[in-house]
Amino acid sequence: MTIRLMLADDHRMLREGLSRSMREEGFDVVAEARNGAEAVQLATQVKPEVILMDVTMPELDGVEACRQIREAYPAARIVMLTMHADQDVLANAIRAGASGYLVKDCSTNEIASAVRMAAAGDTALSPQLAATMLNEVRRMDQPVPEQERVVTKREEEVLQLIADGCSTPEVAEQLFISQKTVKNHLASIYQKLDARDRTQAVLSAVRMGIVHLD
């Protein structure tokens, strides 16, 4: 089934180029927003499955727009687009509930892959942002003592593969288990780590020393 996609970018030329590229990739571009406020309004009206959201926009920035959309329309999966790997922006986007984070110099194939991953419930992270995410983790609280770790060995393996950028099918293939089992492990991990999504779970797991980012 075709993924319903919405774009939000204040630069008309970039937005139109992205719209054309995403249609060529087979997505149904159902709306285009020129600023964050319009993105919030359109998202609640057209209810896209995935939103590609620029971080820097007038009236309402992408992170705040992401937060408002997630509150009004929790089913939306939002992939943030940023010019630079800024750790503060990344941290705020994580807290706002974004499902993916890409720098704008990535390829059309990478963007299309991120949209498909987001629609499938996975988290997409540009390689350029991996180090930024690690730096953000390092700024968080001190590591949790060994005795306070709560996830099982199998859950640690799932978390490490997620941290390495694997999708649900790839985790299942690597561990020789079903995708349903992977999803069950993730549900358990979210509950144990008080995480909303994969990115928050990975952040918590790295802080606790459960997994490592290269």
ZANU-149701 format. One record per residue (C-alpha): residue number from 1; x, y, z. Coordinates in Angstrom, 3 decimals, decimal comma. Example, Ala and Ser with C-alpha at 12.3 -4.5 7.8 and 13.67 -1.06 7.14 Angstrom:
BEGIN
(pt 1 (12,300 -4,500 7,800))
(pt 2 (13,670 -1,060 7,140))
This chain:
BEGIN
(pt 1 (0,000 0,000 0,000))
(pt 2 (1,280 3,476 -0,901))
(pt 3 (2,573 5,507 2,035))
(pt 4 (0,770 8,830 2,576))
(pt 5 (3,477 11,460 2,980))
(pt 6 (3,381 15,133 3,989))
(pt 7 (6,236 17,610 3,496))
(pt 8 (7,012 20,664 5,617))
(pt 9 (9,730 23,077 4,448))
(pt 10 (9,706 26,862 4,090))
(pt 11 (11,985 26,828 1,028))
(pt 12 (9,706 26,436 -1,988))
(pt 13 (12,386 25,142 -4,353))
(pt 14 (13,566 22,494 -1,884))
(pt 15 (9,995 21,506 -1,055))
(pt 16 (8,992 21,150 -4,694))
(pt 17 (12,134 19,175 -5,512))
(pt 18 (11,570 16,875 -2,550))
(pt 19 (7,926 16,433 -3,511))
(pt 20 (8,881 15,451 -7,053))
(pt 21 (11,558 13,027 -5,830))
(pt 22 (9,262 11,375 -3,287))
(pt 23 (6,517 10,897 -5,887))
(pt 24 (9,057 9,264 -8,181))
(pt 25 (9,919 6,940 -5,280))
(pt 26 (6,271 5,857 -5,166))
(pt 27 (4,960 7,867 -2,213))
(pt 28 (1,591 9,633 -2,161))
(pt 29 (2,456 13,240 -1,249))
(pt 30 (-0,848 14,374 0,254))
(pt 31 (0,129 17,845 1,526))
(pt 32 (2,931 20,417 1,595))
(pt 33 (3,346 22,928 4,431))
(pt 34 (5,304 26,179 4,184))
(pt 35 (5,898 26,611 7,914))
(pt 36 (5,497 24,816 11,237))
(pt 37 (2,091 26,264 12,044))
(pt 38 (0,700 25,187 8,690))
(pt 39 (2,249 21,748 9,195))
(pt 40 (0,315 21,281 12,442))
(pt 41 (-2,924 22,356 10,791))
(pt 42 (-2,493 20,196 7,687))
(pt 43 (-1,369 17,123 9,616))
(pt 44 (-4,576 17,005 11,628))
(pt 45 (-6,629 17,502 8,456))
(pt 46 (-5,055 15,085 5,977))
(pt 47 (-3,616 12,612 8,550))
(pt 48 (-0,495 11,455 6,679))
(pt 49 (1,325 8,329 7,783))
(pt 50 (4,733 10,028 7,653))
(pt 51 (5,814 13,672 7,730))
(pt 52 (9,162 14,975 6,468))
(pt 53 (9,720 18,045 8,643))
(pt 54 (12,371 20,741 8,243))
(pt 55 (13,806 21,818 11,599))
(pt 56 (14,189 25,537 10,846))
(pt 57 (10,918 27,158 9,745))
(pt 58 (9,098 30,443 10,426))
(pt 59 (6,105 30,914 12,744))
(pt 60 (6,746 27,567 14,424))
(pt 61 (9,990 25,597 14,256))
(pt 62 (10,004 21,957 13,218))
(pt 63 (10,652 20,557 16,690))
(pt 64 (7,719 22,404 18,269))
(pt 65 (5,537 21,519 15,285))
(pt 66 (6,546 17,885 15,795))
(pt 67 (5,554 18,079 19,452))
(pt 68 (2,161 19,615 18,684))
(pt 69 (1,414 17,155 15,881))
(pt 70 (2,304 14,174 18,073))
(pt 71 (-0,027 15,474 20,785))
(pt 72 (-2,920 16,050 18,376))
(pt 73 (-2,255 13,110 16,058))
(pt 74 (-0,144 10,450 17,843))
(pt 75 (-0,215 8,066 14,877))
(pt 76 (1,964 10,405 12,793))
(pt 77 (5,550 9,314 12,215))
(pt 78 (7,790 12,353 11,790))
(pt 79 (11,230 12,393 10,180))
(pt 80 (13,173 15,578 10,899))
(pt 81 (15,416 17,175 8,273))
(pt 82 (18,266 19,356 9,521))
(pt 83 (21,147 21,236 7,905))
(pt 84 (23,607 20,416 10,677))
(pt 85 (24,135 17,617 13,210))
(pt 86 (23,310 19,804 16,213))
(pt 87 (23,070 17,777 19,423))
(pt 88 (20,642 20,166 21,123))
(pt 89 (18,256 20,012 18,158))
(pt 90 (18,564 16,235 18,051))
(pt 91 (17,884 15,921 21,775))
(pt 92 (14,833 18,188 21,542))
(pt 93 (13,544 16,286 18,511))
(pt 94 (13,857 13,027 20,429))
(pt 95 (11,854 14,475 23,301))
(pt 96 (9,260 15,817 20,857))
(pt 97 (8,643 12,308 19,526))
(pt 98 (10,336 12,361 16,117))
(pt 99 (10,844 8,978 14,450))
(pt 100 (13,853 9,822 12,301))
(pt 101 (16,617 12,386 11,866))
(pt 102 (18,344 13,134 8,570))
(pt 103 (20,795 15,778 7,421))
(pt 104 (19,758 17,544 4,232))
(pt 105 (22,772 16,475 2,218))
(pt 106 (21,632 12,840 2,305))
(pt 107 (20,531 11,154 -0,907))
(pt 108 (16,993 10,671 -2,203))
(pt 109 (17,386 6,949 -1,567))
(pt 110 (18,299 7,606 2,075))
(pt 111 (15,268 9,849 2,542))
(pt 112 (12,975 7,296 0,894))
(pt 113 (14,422 4,552 3,086))
(pt 114 (13,889 6,687 6,196))
(pt 115 (10,240 7,298 5,246))
(pt 116 (9,645 3,569 4,753))
(pt 117 (11,358 2,752 8,046))
(pt 118 (9,279 5,357 9,880))
(pt 119 (6,059 4,020 8,334))
(pt 120 (7,046 0,521 9,507))
(pt 121 (7,622 1,746 13,051))
(pt 122 (11,410 1,818 12,835))
(pt 123 (13,719 4,726 13,612))
(pt 124 (15,968 6,211 10,927))
(pt 125 (19,138 8,073 11,881))
(pt 126 (21,685 9,584 9,507))
(pt 127 (25,195 8,195 10,030))
(pt 128 (26,313 11,814 10,456))
(pt 129 (24,041 12,100 13,482))
(pt 130 (25,222 8,943 15,249))
(pt 131 (28,150 10,727 16,888))
(pt 132 (25,870 13,605 17,836))
(pt 133 (23,486 11,204 19,493))
(pt 134 (26,359 9,664 21,410))
(pt 135 (27,488 13,103 22,592))
(pt 136 (23,977 13,798 23,831))
(pt 137 (23,974 10,528 25,733))
(pt 138 (27,262 11,474 27,363))
(pt 139 (25,719 14,721 28,603))
(pt 140 (22,966 12,835 30,391))
(pt 141 (23,056 11,353 33,899))
(pt 142 (25,853 9,151 35,165))
(pt 143 (25,721 5,469 34,156))
(pt 144 (23,284 3,289 36,056))
(pt 145 (24,951 0,683 38,344))
(pt 146 (25,189 -2,875 37,007))
(pt 147 (22,731 -4,226 39,581))
(pt 148 (20,024 -1,819 38,410))
(pt 149 (19,948 -3,083 34,836))
(pt 150 (16,589 -4,611 34,078))
(pt 151 (16,668 -5,958 30,499))
(pt 152 (17,390 -9,567 29,602))
(pt 153 (20,392 -10,733 27,578))
(pt 154 (18,214 -11,219 24,492))
(pt 155 (16,766 -7,734 24,923))
(pt 156 (20,324 -6,382 25,108))
(pt 157 (21,058 -8,080 21,784))
(pt 158 (17,948 -6,531 20,228))
(pt 159 (18,883 -3,108 21,578))
(pt 160 (22,428 -3,337 20,237))
(pt 161 (21,211 -4,210 16,757))
(pt 162 (18,704 -1,343 16,870))
(pt 163 (21,533 0,978 17,964))
(pt 164 (23,530 -0,301 14,972))
(pt 165 (20,712 0,856 12,691))
(pt 166 (18,985 -2,448 11,964))
(pt 167 (15,287 -2,556 11,092))
(pt 168 (12,856 -5,053 12,623))
(pt 169 (13,295 -7,593 9,771))
(pt 170 (17,072 -7,240 9,971))
(pt 171 (17,062 -7,821 13,749))
(pt 172 (14,901 -10,903 13,249))
(pt 173 (17,270 -12,240 10,593))
(pt 174 (20,395 -11,576 12,671))
(pt 175 (18,985 -13,269 15,784))
(pt 176 (17,132 -16,068 13,924))
(pt 177 (13,793 -15,120 15,481))
(pt 178 (10,485 -13,921 14,045))
(pt 179 (9,601 -10,264 13,533))
(pt 180 (6,740 -10,720 15,989))
(pt 181 (9,224 -11,863 18,631))
(pt 182 (11,384 -8,791 17,946))
(pt 183 (8,347 -6,560 18,417))
(pt 184 (7,497 -8,344 21,674))
(pt 185 (11,041 -7,766 22,917))
(pt 186 (10,784 -4,095 21,976))
(pt 187 (7,489 -3,707 23,825))
(pt 188 (9,113 -5,200 26,916))
(pt 189 (12,152 -2,929 26,527))
(pt 190 (9,988 0,193 26,209))
(pt 191 (8,170 -0,685 29,410))
(pt 192 (11,354 -1,482 31,357))
(pt 193 (13,248 1,610 30,196))
(pt 194 (10,209 3,918 30,258))
(pt 195 (10,828 4,734 26,601))
(pt 196 (8,333 5,928 24,009))
(pt 197 (10,192 4,652 20,951))
(pt 198 (13,388 3,027 19,718))
(pt 199 (15,476 6,167 19,867))
(pt 200 (14,624 6,866 23,500))
(pt 201 (15,255 3,214 24,335))
(pt 202 (18,687 3,332 22,703))
(pt 203 (19,553 6,576 24,496))
(pt 204 (18,628 5,051 27,840))
(pt 205 (20,466 1,824 27,045))
(pt 206 (23,679 3,646 26,081))
(pt 207 (23,497 5,752 29,229))
(pt 208 (23,130 2,570 31,259))
(pt 209 (26,058 0,966 29,470))
(pt 210 (23,863 -1,783 27,991))
(pt 211 (24,740 -1,001 24,369))
(pt 212 (27,433 0,982 22,614))
(pt 213 (27,456 3,329 19,645))
(pt 214 (30,473 3,067 17,350))
